[in-house]
Amino acid sequence: MDIVLVPGFWLDASSWDEVTPALVEAGHRVYSLTLPGLESVDAPRAGIGLRDHVDFVADRVRSLEGEVVLVGHSGGGAVIYGVTDLMPDRIARTIYVDSGPPTEGSPINDELPEHGDEIPLPPWDAFQEADLVDLDDTLRERFRERAVPQPKAVATDPTHLTDERRLDVPATVVTCEFPTEQLRQAMAEGHPWFTELARLRQVEYVDLPTGHWPQFTKPAELAAVMVDVLRRHAGQ
């Protein structure tokens, strides 16, 4: 399969470097993306919004032939869902890594501290303990060294969805911070964060217990999950 990897906030294509080799070894063609405004610390970020990221990934999908698997980590989940809404017939499967599809009108996260047109990586104490599981001091240092400020509007723009065929695209949710059981309970209770996820017609859940950045804390295990998912659903 052609697999397009979309990073979460503050990260570029290199954030998938330890995950990619196993996917390639399994015979897949992998395309790790750096989204607009994330090219470098000095890259311009003014005027870059969520739709710019969605369109950027959609253009990459259009450059490929046949169906594509989209993988989105964290805020990248909103991006790949936007692409799925634009071209549901081109997406074979979505894989949400500690993420999920947003609801109509909702931003990815409008509570992060901003600085002008960008959102720098916050200090570690701004995150919940569950986010930081297995992210030791060495990994935290490497993450902060590579982090690029996120374009503010990507985080704060509302999500716009128009094509309900997106609900038929098969999805896999890799749950890291919270186990599947807890996620299902939240959906059953009508938690607004999971409203759209509960609407998906073909969705499976795979537990990978760790913090919010499994591509750093458990890259081999994350890659193995993805390879297994694609193997099990080959030809569907």
Disulfide bonds with the S-S distance in Angstrom:
none
